[in-house]
Amino acid sequence: MGSSIFDISGKVVAITGAAGGIGLAVCKQLGASGATIVMSDVNEEALNAGKAELEQLGAKVDSFICDSRDEKSVIAYFEFIAKKYGQADILVNNAAAGIHTSPQDTTLDEWNRVLSLSLTGYFLCAREFSKLLLKNKKPGALVNISSIAGSSAIGRGNFAYSTAKGGVNQFTRELAIEWAKSNIRVNAIQPCSVNTPGWRKWVETEGEKAKPLMDLLLRGIPLGRVAEPEDIAAAVHFLASDAAAMVTGTILPVDGGNLAYNAGGTLGDY
Ligand SMILES: NC(=O)c1ccc[n+]([C@@H]2O[C@H](COP(=O)([O-])OP(=O)(O)OC[C@H]3O[C@@H](n4cnc5c(N)ncnc54)[C@H](O)[C@@H]3O)[C@@H](O)[C@H]2O)c1
């Protein structure tokens, strides 16, 4: 990437859920662009496998087992980064998970589980990330992986997940304002369905409903396909780099036009 405005060589990246579908693609994209990636995930085996994959690609990579729901674990992750690298210049808040339960049947424990990972975990990491940057008087970029579910309702028992993602969107705007004076930019990405192993597994568990479900999902995406993890990684790279030096507080859909498309709209003739 040389002296391009997309150059992030020398930057240190913290990322949660780094061993997952989108997380790993982000690590590969940013690693290939010269950054040092400090991968974190709660799944040790998958984390080690992901780290090995990045090493094979020639990336500078480190790893730390971190449960992003757990305050002590998150503090330990950023202490590790502080000791070794001074601070992280880029944070990608990515680890999240939902449930598929109707609102009336959701237990408090299920609700808390979704919110603790998909919203509170983002807060804990953002807080520790910012402390180091503010202490060292360094600029930074935070990218929150949200979802189109944060801005529009999906149904099918997604309400706890959607609520967390709506929270991530507003959290993004608030942090962008809080830290603008310190040149810490904060943005979010809203993917539509992304072709990750976890997403494919979910579609398969629908059994005979898998095919109609896929047809339904694709009908809402004007570009006619679900996203690939690399589509999301490219947007993260943009938002993390100086190419986005004037971009903060943005919630960027990477959704093939899904959010722009009205449910009563028509593609072409009708
Ligand atoms: N895949 C999609 O269709 C899709 C669509 C929109 C948004 N997203 C968002 O993209 C992000 C990544 O999604 P994905 O599909 O790659 O997920 P994934 O399920 O493939 O990976 C998630 C990763 O997070 C890790 N993880 C789980 N619990 C954790 C914890 N407590 N602490 C740390 N790590 C933990 C898992 O081990 C896994 O490696 C999420 O924020 C998700 O909401 C995904």
The ligand as an ORCA input file, in Angstrom:
! r2SCAN-3c Opt
* xyz 0 1
  N     -22.863    -13.028      9.580
  C     -23.871    -12.198      9.358
  O     -24.785    -12.481      8.580
  C     -23.890    -10.835     10.040
  C     -24.814     -9.877      9.575
  C     -24.839     -8.619     10.187
  C     -23.967     -8.340     11.220
  N     -23.086     -9.291     11.658
  C     -22.207     -8.939     12.752
  O     -20.866     -9.196     12.399
  C     -20.121     -9.559     13.555
  C     -19.388    -10.863     13.337
  O     -20.297    -11.823     12.903
  P     -19.845    -13.268     12.375
  O     -20.971    -13.763     11.544
  O     -18.483    -13.207     11.811
  O     -19.864    -14.069     13.750
  P     -19.290    -15.509     14.092
  O     -20.330    -16.147     14.940
  O     -18.820    -16.223     12.864
  O     -18.010    -15.149     14.957
  C     -18.117    -14.552     16.189
  C     -16.796    -14.740     16.915
  O     -16.959    -14.168     18.201
  C     -16.415    -15.058     19.152
  N     -17.066    -14.854     20.426
  C     -18.238    -15.360     20.859
  N     -18.465    -14.994     22.124
  C     -17.407    -14.229     22.498
  C     -17.053    -13.569     23.698
  N     -17.846    -13.635     24.770
  N     -15.896    -12.864     23.725
  C     -15.097    -12.819     22.648
  N     -15.366    -13.436     21.492
  C     -16.512    -14.137     21.422
  C     -16.668    -16.450     18.591
  O     -15.779    -17.394     19.158
  C     -16.439    -16.221     17.108
  O     -15.083    -16.422     16.762
  C     -21.126     -9.563     14.705
  O     -21.098     -8.313     15.337
  C     -22.430     -9.765     14.002
  O     -23.530     -9.289     14.754
  C     -23.028    -10.532     11.084
*
